[in-house]
Amino acid sequence: MLFKSKLSKSEQLHFAQQLLVLLQAGLPLLNAMQLLIQSAPKSWQVWLGDIRIQLHKGNSFSFCLSAQDGKFSPEFSNLIRVSERTGDLSLALRTISQQLEAQIELRRKVQQSLTYPVITLATSFLLVLVMMIWVVPVFKEVFGHFQAELPAPTRVLISISTGIQNYALEIVLGTLMVATGFMCAWFKSSALQKYCDVFLLRTPFFGNLFRMATLSHWCRTLGHLLETGLPLPDALRVTAQSSNHWVSHDFSAEIFKQLTRGWPLGESLKRADPKSRLLDVETLLLLHIGAESGALAEMLNKRATTLGSQLSGQLNALSQSLEPVMILFVGAIIGSLVIILYLPIFNLGQIV
């Protein structure tokens, strides 16, 4: 089971950086792998040894990586496969390292921005659950001594609390079944994955963040592939194969299709994304200029850097703006519950 587990992005980055250092020191790939086996953690030695055995048999490095049961991402293996065509493995490892560093940094920023809102929402949910299970029933017993009809909001709250208490197990099991069913369908259905990817891009405000992250990754991947000397159609094909986002995958495939029909890159970009789901006007113009001037790879890398900076700025602004919003949101929920519970007491004179 340990042998088949997928490497995290950080682990893949460490492997790429370690191998790059050894190759730049002038060691052949087979000897570099032997040194990695000697210095690697015990959990790595099995699959590293398997790669060395496969290399010793004459298999290509990309084949050895692909044979590790999904341990490496498709992007990692595809970039290594491209380097075998161009003869520059070190460049591929540098490219992989740069991409993984950018992805790890982006994930860190996203986690940093969303940690506070997630903790706040989870805490407020637990508070509401505690009130529904333990606090509201106490008020229900008190209200049972009243000889008048309770306000409508209080009756609704008591009914919800009673329902949660009576059907708690059914609610938990139903939630788990729905979540499990959705995850199983998501893994098996590419149509559902496409729908979810498109839906995320259409969500208010957050959709723009997802779009910028996806477009930045697409520009960076394609730019690095073009820098290795790969022709644009082949680079687009590898970019599509390496993508873990269906909108980006279909975008690359459609550009490739339009290029094979004889359209220039600028027109191909427009035809590949007529609804501007992924490509914004500024990126479209810059890539068109880069294609016309022969500096497409440089333009792609610059645009990826710019999008990454813009995304970082928006994430920081999101983190700062969400804090007061979440405080007000939680305060409104808890305050509303307290007011609803105390409504009959406020009207105690009329009820009695």
ABEGO torsion letter per residue (X at the ends): XAAABBBBAAAAAAAAAAAAAAAAAGBBAAAAAAAAAAABBAAAAAAAAAAAAAAAAGBBAAAAAAAAGGABBAAAAAAAAAAAAAGBAAAAAAAAAAAAAAAAAAAAAAAAAAAAAAAAAAAAAAAAAAAAAAAAAAAAAAAAABABBBBAAAAAAAAAAAAAAAAAAAAAAAAAAAAAAAAAAAAABAAAAAAAAAAAAABBGAAAAAAAAAAAAAAAAAAAAAAAGBBAAAAAAAAAAABABAAAAAAAAAAAAAAAAGBBAAAAAAAABAAGAABBAAAAAAAAAAAAAGAAAAAAAAAAAAAAAAAAAAAAAAAAAAAAAAAAAAAAAAAAAAAAAAAAAAAAAAAX
